[in-house]
């Protein structure tokens, strides 16, 4: 299953269980990281000499 489909399925379940101010924006944000022609939009860094992968939260917050 494509990761954008998984993200959207989880988001739909969250929307079903909880109340959100703008569920359409949440849906859009759920699939946006995977919506690129080459690679994906996940921002990874490789700390510890490159043998572990982590999300670059600092880079994500900077936009």
Predicted model as a PDB file, atoms N, CA, C, CB and O in Angstrom, pLDDT in the B-factor column:
MODEL        1                                                                  
ATOM      1  N   UNK A   1       0.849  -1.181   0.000  1.00 45.00           N  
ATOM      2  CA  UNK A   1       0.000   0.000   0.000  1.00 45.00           C  
ATOM      3  C   UNK A   1       0.886   1.233   0.000  1.00 45.00           C  
ATOM      4  CB  UNK A   1      -0.961   0.004   1.219  1.00 45.00           C  
ATOM      5  O   UNK A   1       1.870   1.292   0.737  1.00 45.00           O  
ATOM      6  N   UNK A   2       0.546   2.212  -0.816  1.00 63.00           N  
ATOM      7  CA  UNK A   2       1.321   3.448  -0.890  1.00 63.00           C  
ATOM      8  C   UNK A   2       1.258   4.189   0.437  1.00 63.00           C  
ATOM      9  CB  UNK A   2       0.809   4.346  -2.029  1.00 63.00           C  
ATOM     10  O   UNK A   2       0.236   4.182   1.123  1.00 63.00           O  
ATOM     11  N   UNK A   3       2.370   4.828   0.784  1.00 74.00           N  
ATOM     12  CA  UNK A   3       2.415   5.493   2.094  1.00 74.00           C  
ATOM     13  C   UNK A   3       1.414   6.639   2.190  1.00 74.00           C  
ATOM     14  CB  UNK A   3       3.819   6.019   2.367  1.00 74.00           C  
ATOM     15  O   UNK A   3       0.897   6.899   3.276  1.00 74.00           O  
ATOM     16  N   UNK A   4       1.124   7.332   1.090  1.00 76.00           N  
ATOM     17  CA  UNK A   4       0.124   8.402   1.164  1.00 76.00           C  
ATOM     18  C   UNK A   4      -1.247   7.830   1.493  1.00 76.00           C  
ATOM     19  CB  UNK A   4       0.068   9.186  -0.160  1.00 76.00           C  
ATOM     20  O   UNK A   4      -2.040   8.480   2.175  1.00 76.00           O  
ATOM     21  N   UNK A   5      -1.536   6.625   1.019  1.00 83.00           N  
ATOM     22  CA  UNK A   5      -2.795   5.968   1.332  1.00 83.00           C  
ATOM     23  C   UNK A   5      -2.854   5.591   2.806  1.00 83.00           C  
ATOM     24  CB  UNK A   5      -2.982   4.727   0.459  1.00 83.00           C  
ATOM     25  O   UNK A   5      -3.896   5.727   3.448  1.00 83.00           O  
ATOM     26  N   UNK A   6      -1.750   5.126   3.327  1.00 86.00           N  
ATOM     27  CA  UNK A   6      -1.680   4.792   4.759  1.00 86.00           C  
ATOM     28  C   UNK A   6      -1.863   6.053   5.595  1.00 86.00           C  
ATOM     29  CB  UNK A   6      -0.328   4.108   5.104  1.00 86.00           C  
ATOM     30  O   UNK A   6      -2.626   6.052   6.561  1.00 86.00           O  
ATOM     31  N   UNK A   7      -1.171   7.123   5.228  1.00 85.00           N  
ATOM     32  CA  UNK A   7      -1.312   8.386   5.959  1.00 85.00           C  
ATOM     33  C   UNK A   7      -2.767   8.856   5.947  1.00 85.00           C  
ATOM     34  CB  UNK A   7      -0.395   9.471   5.349  1.00 85.00           C  
ATOM     35  O   UNK A   7      -3.298   9.279   6.974  1.00 85.00           O  
ATOM     36  N   UNK A   8      -3.397   8.781   4.794  1.00 88.00           N  
ATOM     37  CA  UNK A   8      -4.780   9.240   4.686  1.00 88.00           C  
ATOM     38  C   UNK A   8      -5.726   8.339   5.480  1.00 88.00           C  
ATOM     39  CB  UNK A   8      -5.209   9.287   3.216  1.00 88.00           C  
ATOM     40  O   UNK A   8      -6.666   8.832   6.104  1.00 88.00           O  
ATOM     41  N   UNK A   9      -5.492   7.041   5.465  1.00 92.00           N  
ATOM     42  CA  UNK A   9      -6.346   6.121   6.222  1.00 92.00           C  
ATOM     43  C   UNK A   9      -6.266   6.401   7.723  1.00 92.00           C  
ATOM     44  CB  UNK A   9      -5.946   4.663   5.937  1.00 92.00           C  
ATOM     45  O   UNK A   9      -7.283   6.392   8.417  1.00 92.00           O  
ATOM     46  N   UNK A  10      -5.071   6.645   8.211  1.00 92.00           N  
ATOM     47  CA  UNK A  10      -4.900   6.967   9.634  1.00 92.00           C  
ATOM     48  C   UNK A  10      -5.562   8.294   9.957  1.00 92.00           C  
ATOM     49  CB  UNK A  10      -3.404   7.014  10.012  1.00 92.00           C  
ATOM     50  O   UNK A  10      -6.213   8.434  10.992  1.00 92.00           O  
ATOM     51  N   UNK A  11      -5.397   9.269   9.073  1.00 93.00           N  
ATOM     52  CA  UNK A  11      -6.015  10.582   9.267  1.00 93.00           C  
ATOM     53  C   UNK A  11      -7.534  10.467   9.290  1.00 93.00           C  
ATOM     54  CB  UNK A  11      -5.574  11.556   8.161  1.00 93.00           C  
ATOM     55  O   UNK A  11      -8.190  11.097  10.119  1.00 93.00           O  
ATOM     56  N   UNK A  12      -8.097   9.672   8.392  1.00 96.00           N  
ATOM     57  CA  UNK A  12      -9.552   9.488   8.366  1.00 96.00           C  
ATOM     58  C   UNK A  12     -10.049   8.873   9.673  1.00 96.00           C  
ATOM     59  CB  UNK A  12      -9.960   8.599   7.177  1.00 96.00           C  
ATOM     60  O   UNK A  12     -11.110   9.241  10.177  1.00 96.00           O  
ATOM     61  N   UNK A  13      -9.283   7.944  10.211  1.00 96.00           N  
ATOM     62  CA  UNK A  13      -9.673   7.333  11.492  1.00 96.00           C  
ATOM     63  C   UNK A  13      -9.605   8.357  12.625  1.00 96.00           C  
ATOM     64  CB  UNK A  13      -8.763   6.126  11.815  1.00 96.00           C  
ATOM     65  O   UNK A  13     -10.474   8.382  13.497  1.00 96.00           O  
ATOM     66  N   UNK A  14      -8.573   9.200  12.610  1.00 95.00           N  
ATOM     67  CA  UNK A  14      -8.479  10.263  13.619  1.00 95.00           C  
ATOM     68  C   UNK A  14      -9.654  11.233  13.511  1.00 95.00           C  
ATOM     69  CB  UNK A  14      -7.152  11.026  13.470  1.00 95.00           C  
ATOM     70  O   UNK A  14     -10.230  11.631  14.523  1.00 95.00           O  
ATOM     71  N   UNK A  15     -10.005  11.610  12.291  1.00 96.00           N  
ATOM     72  CA  UNK A  15     -11.128  12.529  12.076  1.00 96.00           C  
ATOM     73  C   UNK A  15     -12.434  11.893  12.551  1.00 96.00           C  
ATOM     74  CB  UNK A  15     -11.234  12.920  10.582  1.00 96.00           C  
ATOM     75  O   UNK A  15     -13.305  12.576  13.091  1.00 96.00           O  
ATOM     76  N   UNK A  16     -12.562  10.595  12.348  1.00 97.00           N  
ATOM     77  CA  UNK A  16     -13.763   9.891  12.791  1.00 97.00           C  
ATOM     78  C   UNK A  16     -13.869   9.875  14.319  1.00 97.00           C  
ATOM     79  CB  UNK A  16     -13.766   8.458  12.248  1.00 97.00           C  
ATOM     80  O   UNK A  16     -14.967   9.941  14.872  1.00 97.00           O  
ATOM     81  N   UNK A  17     -12.727   9.786  14.990  1.00 97.00           N  
ATOM     82  CA  UNK A  17     -12.725   9.659  16.456  1.00 97.00           C  
ATOM     83  C   UNK A  17     -12.637  10.993  17.201  1.00 97.00           C  
ATOM     84  CB  UNK A  17     -11.576   8.792  16.876  1.00 97.00           C  
ATOM     85  O   UNK A  17     -13.057  11.083  18.354  1.00 97.00           O  
ATOM     86  N   UNK A  18     -12.105  12.012  16.564  1.00 96.00           N  
ATOM     87  CA  UNK A  18     -11.866  13.297  17.227  1.00 96.00           C  
ATOM     88  C   UNK A  18     -12.462  14.440  16.406  1.00 96.00           C  
ATOM     89  CB  UNK A  18     -10.352  13.525  17.443  1.00 96.00           C  
ATOM     90  O   UNK A  18     -12.801  14.278  15.233  1.00 96.00           O  
ATOM     91  N   UNK A  19     -12.577  15.574  17.040  1.00 95.00           N  
ATOM     92  CA  UNK A  19     -13.056  16.768  16.359  1.00 95.00           C  
ATOM     93  C   UNK A  19     -11.859  17.655  15.995  1.00 95.00           C  
ATOM     94  CB  UNK A  19     -14.075  17.543  17.247  1.00 95.00           C  
ATOM     95  O   UNK A  19     -11.001  17.921  16.837  1.00 95.00           O  
ATOM     96  N   UNK A  20     -11.809  18.105  14.749  1.00 93.00           N  
ATOM     97  CA  UNK A  20     -10.748  18.990  14.280  1.00 93.00           C  
ATOM     98  C   UNK A  20     -11.354  20.249  13.687  1.00 93.00           C  
ATOM     99  CB  UNK A  20      -9.856  18.279  13.242  1.00 93.00           C  
ATOM    100  O   UNK A  20     -12.423  20.213  13.078  1.00 93.00           O  
ATOM    101  N   UNK A  21     -10.660  21.358  13.874  1.00 94.00           N  
ATOM    102  CA  UNK A  21     -11.135  22.650  13.388  1.00 94.00           C  
ATOM    103  C   UNK A  21     -11.274  22.641  11.864  1.00 94.00           C  
ATOM    104  CB  UNK A  21     -10.180  23.770  13.828  1.00 94.00           C  
ATOM    105  O   UNK A  21     -12.257  23.152  11.327  1.00 94.00           O  
ATOM    106  N   UNK A  22     -10.297  22.065  11.170  1.00 94.00           N  
ATOM    107  CA  UNK A  22     -10.302  22.058   9.711  1.00 94.00           C  
ATOM    108  C   UNK A  22      -9.853  20.681   9.196  1.00 94.00           C  
ATOM    109  CB  UNK A  22      -9.379  23.181   9.154  1.00 94.00           C  
ATOM    110  O   UNK A  22      -8.683  20.505   8.858  1.00 94.00           O  
ATOM    111  N   UNK A  23     -10.763  19.712   9.134  1.00 94.00           N  
ATOM    112  CA  UNK A  23     -10.375  18.371   8.712  1.00 94.00           C  
ATOM    113  C   UNK A  23      -9.847  18.302   7.283  1.00 94.00           C  
ATOM    114  CB  UNK A  23     -11.541  17.452   8.847  1.00 94.00           C  
ATOM    115  O   UNK A  23      -9.028  17.434   6.979  1.00 94.00           O  
ATOM    116  N   UNK A  24     -10.290  19.188   6.405  1.00 93.00           N  
ATOM    117  CA  UNK A  24      -9.774  19.190   5.028  1.00 93.00           C  
ATOM    118  C   UNK A  24      -8.297  19.557   4.991  1.00 93.00           C  
ATOM    119  CB  UNK A  24     -10.573  20.166   4.157  1.00 93.00           C  
ATOM    120  O   UNK A  24      -7.530  18.982   4.218  1.00 93.00           O  
ATOM    121  N   UNK A  25      -7.907  20.489   5.804  1.00 90.00           N  
ATOM    122  CA  UNK A  25      -6.495  20.870   5.877  1.00 90.00           C  
ATOM    123  C   UNK A  25      -5.658  19.708   6.439  1.00 90.00           C  
ATOM    124  CB  UNK A  25      -6.320  22.141   6.758  1.00 90.00           C  
ATOM    125  O   UNK A  25      -4.545  19.456   5.978  1.00 90.00           O  
ATOM    126  N   UNK A  26      -6.201  19.019   7.421  1.00 90.00           N  
ATOM    127  CA  UNK A  26      -5.520  17.865   7.990  1.00 90.00           C  
ATOM    128  C   UNK A  26      -5.350  16.769   6.939  1.00 90.00           C  
ATOM    129  CB  UNK A  26      -6.295  17.329   9.202  1.00 90.00           C  
ATOM    130  O   UNK A  26      -4.282  16.164   6.846  1.00 90.00           O  
ATOM    131  N   UNK A  27      -6.382  16.509   6.154  1.00 89.00           N  
ATOM    132  CA  UNK A  27      -6.290  15.513   5.076  1.00 89.00           C  
ATOM    133  C   UNK A  27      -5.212  15.896   4.072  1.00 89.00           C  
ATOM    134  CB  UNK A  27      -7.644  15.362   4.361  1.00 89.00           C  
ATOM    135  O   UNK A  27      -4.406  15.057   3.669  1.00 89.00           O  
ATOM    136  N   UNK A  28      -5.198  17.150   3.673  1.00 85.00           N  
ATOM    137  CA  UNK A  28      -4.200  17.629   2.719  1.00 85.00           C  
ATOM    138  C   UNK A  28      -2.791  17.459   3.283  1.00 85.00           C  
ATOM    139  CB  UNK A  28      -4.458  19.106   2.364  1.00 85.00           C  
ATOM    140  O   UNK A  28      -1.891  16.997   2.580  1.00 85.00           O  
ATOM    141  N   UNK A  29      -2.599  17.827   4.533  1.00 82.00           N  
ATOM    142  CA  UNK A  29      -1.291  17.688   5.174  1.00 82.00           C  
ATOM    143  C   UNK A  29      -0.855  16.246   5.339  1.00 82.00           C  
ATOM    144  CB  UNK A  29      -1.310  18.352   6.512  1.00 82.00           C  
ATOM    145  O   UNK A  29       0.341  15.959   5.406  1.00 82.00           O  
ATOM    146  N   UNK A  30      -1.818  15.335   5.407  1.00 83.00           N  
ATOM    147  CA  UNK A  30      -1.492  13.916   5.577  1.00 83.00           C  
ATOM    148  C   UNK A  30      -0.842  13.324   4.334  1.00 83.00           C  
ATOM    149  CB  UNK A  30      -2.745  13.129   5.922  1.00 83.00           C  
ATOM    150  O   UNK A  30       0.017  12.450   4.443  1.00 83.00           O  
ATOM    151  N   UNK A  31      -1.236  13.784   3.170  1.00 78.00           N  
ATOM    152  CA  UNK A  31      -0.694  13.214   1.924  1.00 78.00           C  
ATOM    153  C   UNK A  31       0.390  14.083   1.296  1.00 78.00           C  
ATOM    154  CB  UNK A  31      -1.813  13.009   0.922  1.00 78.00           C  
ATOM    155  O   UNK A  31       1.118  13.614   0.421  1.00 78.00           O  
ATOM    156  N   UNK A  32       0.510  15.318   1.715  1.00 74.00           N  
ATOM    157  CA  UNK A  32       1.464  16.245   1.098  1.00 74.00           C  
ATOM    158  C   UNK A  32       2.918  15.765   1.119  1.00 74.00           C  
ATOM    159  CB  UNK A  32       1.380  17.566   1.788  1.00 74.00           C  
ATOM    160  O   UNK A  32       3.600  15.931   0.108  1.00 74.00           O  
ATOM    161  N   UNK A  33       3.437  15.179   2.209  1.00 68.00           N  
ATOM    162  CA  UNK A  33       4.844  14.770   2.202  1.00 68.00           C  
ATOM    163  C   UNK A  33       5.197  13.748   1.125  1.00 68.00           C  
ATOM    164  CB  UNK A  33       5.200  14.210   3.535  1.00 68.00           C  
ATOM    165  O   UNK A  33       6.355  13.665   0.715  1.00 68.00           O  
ATOM    166  N   UNK A  34       4.228  12.974   0.663  1.00 65.00           N  
ATOM    167  CA  UNK A  34       4.496  11.941  -0.339  1.00 65.00           C  
ATOM    168  C   UNK A  34       4.154  12.381  -1.755  1.00 65.00           C  
ATOM    169  CB  UNK A  34       3.723  10.696  -0.005  1.00 65.00           C  
ATOM    170  O   UNK A  34       4.292  11.599  -2.696  1.00 65.00           O  
ATOM    171  N   UNK A  35       3.715  13.608  -1.916  1.00 63.00           N  
ATOM    172  CA  UNK A  35       3.210  14.069  -3.200  1.00 63.00           C  
ATOM    173  C   UNK A  35       4.295  14.806  -3.990  1.00 63.00           C  
ATOM    174  CB  UNK A  35       1.997  14.976  -2.993  1.00 63.00           C  
ATOM    175  O   UNK A  35       4.224  16.018  -4.195  1.00 63.00           O  
ATOM    176  N   UNK A  36       5.291  14.047  -4.422  1.00 59.00           N  
ATOM    177  CA  UNK A  36       6.380  14.608  -5.239  1.00 59.00           C  
ATOM    178  C   UNK A  36       6.681  13.644  -6.360  1.00 59.00           C  
ATOM    179  CB  UNK A  36       7.660  14.881  -4.386  1.00 59.00           C  
ATOM    180  O   UNK A  36       6.415  12.447  -6.252  1.00 59.00           O  
ATOM    181  N   UNK A  37       7.237  14.166  -7.435  1.00 52.00           N  
ATOM    182  CA  UNK A  37       7.570  13.312  -8.571  1.00 52.00           C  
ATOM    183  C   UNK A  37       8.788  12.441  -8.295  1.00 52.00           C  
ATOM    184  CB  UNK A  37       7.814  14.159  -9.803  1.00 52.00           C  
ATOM    185  O   UNK A  37       8.815  11.274  -8.687  1.00 52.00           O  
ATOM    186  N   UNK A  38       9.790  12.990  -7.629  1.00 54.00           N  
ATOM    187  CA  UNK A  38      10.995  12.206  -7.353  1.00 54.00           C  
ATOM    188  C   UNK A  38      11.218  12.134  -5.848  1.00 54.00           C  
ATOM    189  CB  UNK A  38      12.236  12.820  -8.062  1.00 54.00           C  
ATOM    190  O   UNK A  38      11.204  13.155  -5.161  1.00 54.00           O  
ATOM    191  N   UNK A  39      11.422  10.938  -5.351  1.00 53.00           N  
ATOM    192  CA  UNK A  39      11.627  10.780  -3.914  1.00 53.00           C  
ATOM    193  C   UNK A  39      10.352  11.095  -3.159  1.00 53.00           C  
ATOM    194  CB  UNK A  39      12.767  11.678  -3.427  1.00 53.00           C  
ATOM    195  O   UNK A  39       9.250  10.924  -3.679  1.00 53.00           O  
ATOM    196  N   UNK A  40      10.510  11.555  -1.934  1.00 54.00           N  
ATOM    197  CA  UNK A  40       9.338  11.994  -1.181  1.00 54.00           C  
ATOM    198  C   UNK A  40       9.702  13.211  -0.353  1.00 54.00           C  
ATOM    199  CB  UNK A  40       8.797  10.860  -0.275  1.00 54.00           C  
ATOM    200  O   UNK A  40      10.866  13.609  -0.303  1.00 54.00           O  
ATOM    201  N   UNK A  41       8.730  13.791   0.283  1.00 59.00           N  
ATOM    202  CA  UNK A  41       8.930  15.026   1.010  1.00 59.00           C  
ATOM    203  C   UNK A  41       9.358  14.863   2.450  1.00 59.00           C  
ATOM    204  CB  UNK A  41       7.708  15.802   0.972  1.00 59.00           C  
ATOM    205  O   UNK A  41       9.492  15.852   3.170  1.00 59.00           O  
ATOM    206  N   UNK A  42       9.575  13.631   2.883  1.00 61.00           N  
ATOM    207  CA  UNK A  42      10.028  13.426   4.252  1.00 61.00           C  
ATOM    208  C   UNK A  42      11.433  13.994   4.415  1.00 61.00           C  
ATOM    209  CB  UNK A  42       9.999  11.924   4.624  1.00 61.00           C  
ATOM    210  O   UNK A  42      12.306  13.779   3.574  1.00 61.00           O  
ATOM    211  N   UNK A  43      11.630  14.706   5.482  1.00 68.00           N  
ATOM    212  CA  UNK A  43      12.925  15.342   5.734  1.00 68.00           C  
ATOM    213  C   UNK A  43      13.731  14.477   6.694  1.00 68.00           C  
ATOM    214  CB  UNK A  43      12.743  16.778   6.309  1.00 68.00           C  
ATOM    215  O   UNK A  43      13.527  14.524   7.907  1.00 68.00           O  
ATOM    216  N   UNK A  44      14.639  13.694   6.146  1.00 74.00           N  
ATOM    217  CA  UNK A  44      15.443  12.802   6.971  1.00 74.00           C  
ATOM    218  C   UNK A  44      16.853  13.331   7.172  1.00 74.00           C  
ATOM    219  CB  UNK A  44      15.496  11.425   6.351  1.00 74.00           C  
ATOM    220  O   UNK A  44      17.406  14.007   6.305  1.00 74.00           O  
ATOM    221  N   UNK A  45      17.417  13.021   8.303  1.00 79.00           N  
ATOM    222  CA  UNK A  45      18.832  13.240   8.573  1.00 79.00           C  
ATOM    223  C   UNK A  45      19.403  11.894   9.002  1.00 79.00           C  
ATOM    224  CB  UNK A  45      19.060  14.356   9.676  1.00 79.00           C  
ATOM    225  O   UNK A  45      18.664  10.996   9.406  1.00 79.00           O  
ATOM    226  N   UNK A  46      20.685  11.769   8.915  1.00 84.00           N  
ATOM    227  CA  UNK A  46      21.347  10.512   9.256  1.00 84.00           C  
ATOM    228  C   UNK A  46      22.405  10.759  10.331  1.00 84.00           C  
ATOM    229  CB  UNK A  46      21.986   9.869   8.000  1.00 84.00           C  
ATOM    230  O   UNK A  46      23.588  10.896  10.022  1.00 84.00           O  
ATOM    231  N   UNK A  47      21.973  10.815  11.597  1.00 83.00           N  
ATOM    232  CA  UNK A  47      22.925  11.012  12.694  1.00 83.00           C  
ATOM    233  C   UNK A  47      23.691   9.716  12.971  1.00 83.00           C  
ATOM    234  CB  UNK A  47      22.191  11.488  13.974  1.00 83.00           C  
ATOM    235  O   UNK A  47      23.452   8.698  12.321  1.00 83.00           O  
ATOM    236  N   UNK A  48      24.577   9.757  13.903  1.00 81.00           N  
ATOM    237  CA  UNK A  48      25.308   8.562  14.355  1.00 81.00           C  
ATOM    238  C   UNK A  48      26.121   7.930  13.236  1.00 81.00           C  
ATOM    239  CB  UNK A  48      24.338   7.534  14.922  1.00 81.00           C  
ATOM    240  O   UNK A  48      26.138   6.706  13.108  1.00 81.00           O  
ATOM    241  N   UNK A  49      26.785   8.727  12.433  1.00 79.00           N  
ATOM    242  CA  UNK A  49      27.631   8.175  11.389  1.00 79.00           C  
ATOM    243  C   UNK A  49      26.882   7.644  10.181  1.00 79.00           C  
ATOM    244  CB  UNK A  49      28.452   7.098  11.952  1.00 79.00           C  
ATOM    245  O   UNK A  49      27.471   6.945   9.355  1.00 79.00           O  
ATOM    246  N   UNK A  50      25.617   7.952  10.058  1.00 74.00           N  
ATOM    247  CA  UNK A  50      24.856   7.580   8.881  1.00 74.00           C  
ATOM    248  C   UNK A  50      24.176   6.225   8.934  1.00 74.00           C  
ATOM    249  CB  UNK A  50      25.732   7.610   7.731  1.00 74.00           C  
ATOM    250  O   UNK A  50      23.560   5.827   7.945  1.00 74.00           O  
ATOM    251  N   UNK A  51      24.256   5.503  10.033  1.00 77.00           N  
ATOM    252  CA  UNK A  51      23.626   4.191  10.064  1.00 77.00           C  
ATOM    253  C   UNK A  51      22.234   4.200  10.693  1.00 77.00           C  
ATOM    254  CB  UNK A  51      24.501   3.236  10.809  1.00 77.00           C  
ATOM    255  O   UNK A  51      21.587   3.156  10.779  1.00 77.00           O  
ATOM    256  N   UNK A  52      21.771   5.366  11.131  1.00 82.00           N  
ATOM    257  CA  UNK A  52      20.412   5.487  11.652  1.00 82.00           C  
ATOM    258  C   UNK A  52      19.730   6.645  10.944  1.00 82.00           C  
ATOM    259  CB  UNK A  52      20.411   5.696  13.200  1.00 82.00           C  
ATOM    260  O   UNK A  52      20.377   7.630  10.589  1.00 82.00           O  
ATOM    261  N   UNK A  53      18.437   6.529  10.742  1.00 81.00           N  
ATOM    262  CA  UNK A  53      17.666   7.564  10.066  1.00 81.00           C  
ATOM    263  C   UNK A  53      16.725   8.210  11.078  1.00 81.00           C  
ATOM    264  CB  UNK A  53      16.873   6.977   8.858  1.00 81.00           C  
ATOM    265  O   UNK A  53      16.137   7.518  11.910  1.00 81.00           O  
ATOM    266  N   UNK A  54      16.580   9.540  11.009  1.00 81.00           N  
ATOM    267  CA  UNK A  54      15.677  10.269  11.898  1.00 81.00           C  
ATOM    268  C   UNK A  54      15.041  11.409  11.123  1.00 81.00           C  
ATOM    269  CB  UNK A  54      16.426  10.804  13.152  1.00 81.00           C  
ATOM    270  O   UNK A  54      15.580  11.857  10.111  1.00 81.00           O  
ATOM    271  N   UNK A  55      13.908  11.874  11.592  1.00 75.00           N  
ATOM    272  CA  UNK A  55      13.274  13.032  10.969  1.00 75.00           C  
ATOM    273  C   UNK A  55      14.006  14.305  11.364  1.00 75.00           C  
ATOM    274  CB  UNK A  55      11.789  13.122  11.367  1.00 75.00           C  
ATOM    275  O   UNK A  55      14.404  14.467  12.518  1.00 75.00           O  
ATOM    276  N   UNK A  56      14.179  15.195  10.417  1.00 74.00           N  
ATOM    277  CA  UNK A  56      14.819  16.482  10.660  1.00 74.00           C  
ATOM    278  C   UNK A  56      13.750  17.466  11.126  1.00 74.00           C  
ATOM    279  CB  UNK A  56      15.550  17.006   9.376  1.00 74.00           C  
ATOM    280  O   UNK A  56      13.227  18.245  10.329  1.00 74.00           O  
ATOM    281  N   UNK A  57      13.432  17.429  12.398  1.00 74.00           N  
ATOM    282  CA  UNK A  57      12.373  18.274  12.935  1.00 74.00           C  
ATOM    283  C   UNK A  57      12.753  19.753  12.904  1.00 74.00           C  
ATOM    284  CB  UNK A  57      12.045  17.855  14.357  1.00 74.00           C  
ATOM    285  O   UNK A  57      11.882  20.603  12.714  1.00 74.00           O  
ATOM    286  N   UNK A  58      14.022  20.074  13.085  1.00 75.00           N  
ATOM    287  CA  UNK A  58      14.465  21.463  13.014  1.00 75.00           C  
ATOM    288  C   UNK A  58      14.243  22.018  11.609  1.00 75.00           C  
ATOM    289  CB  UNK A  58      15.952  21.580  13.411  1.00 75.00           C  
ATOM    290  O   UNK A  58      13.736  23.128  11.446  1.00 75.00           O  
ATOM    291  N   UNK A  59      14.624  21.244  10.600  1.00 68.00           N  
ATOM    292  CA  UNK A  59      14.410  21.666   9.223  1.00 68.00           C  
ATOM    293  C   UNK A  59      12.943  21.772   8.874  1.00 68.00           C  
ATOM    294  CB  UNK A  59      15.083  20.715   8.282  1.00 68.00           C  
ATOM    295  O   UNK A  59      12.544  22.660   8.121  1.00 68.00           O  
ATOM    296  N   UNK A  60      12.135  20.875   9.413  1.00 62.00           N  
ATOM    297  CA  UNK A  60      10.699  20.910   9.161  1.00 62.00           C  
ATOM    298  C   UNK A  60      10.074  22.184   9.737  1.00 62.00           C  
ATOM    299  CB  UNK A  60      10.021  19.668   9.761  1.00 62.00           C  
ATOM    300  O   UNK A  60       9.243  22.825   9.094  1.00 62.00           O  
ATOM    301  N   UNK A  61      10.483  22.538  10.946  1.00 69.00           N  
ATOM    302  CA  UNK A  61       9.928  23.739  11.590  1.00 69.00           C  
ATOM    303  C   UNK A  61      10.335  25.016  10.879  1.00 69.00           C  
ATOM    304  CB  UNK A  61      10.369  23.808  13.040  1.00 69.00           C  
ATOM    305  O   UNK A  61       9.577  25.986  10.855  1.00 69.00           O  
ATOM    306  N   UNK A  62      11.545  25.022  10.289  1.00 68.00           N  
ATOM    307  CA  UNK A  62      12.013  26.211   9.556  1.00 68.00           C  
ATOM    308  C   UNK A  62      11.214  26.416   8.277  1.00 68.00           C  
ATOM    309  CB  UNK A  62      13.510  26.085   9.221  1.00 68.00           C  
ATOM    310  O   UNK A  62      11.111  27.536   7.777  1.00 68.00           O  
ATOM    311  N   UNK A  63      10.654  25.342   7.752  1.00 55.00           N  
ATOM    312  CA  UNK A  63       9.831  25.437   6.546  1.00 55.00           C  
ATOM    313  C   UNK A  63      10.651  25.349   5.345  1.00 55.00           C  
ATOM    314  CB  UNK A  63       9.050  26.692   6.513  1.00 55.00           C  
ATOM    315  O   UNK A  63      10.127  25.410   4.233  1.00 55.00           O  
TER     316      UNK A  63                                                      
ENDMDL                                                                          
END                                                                             
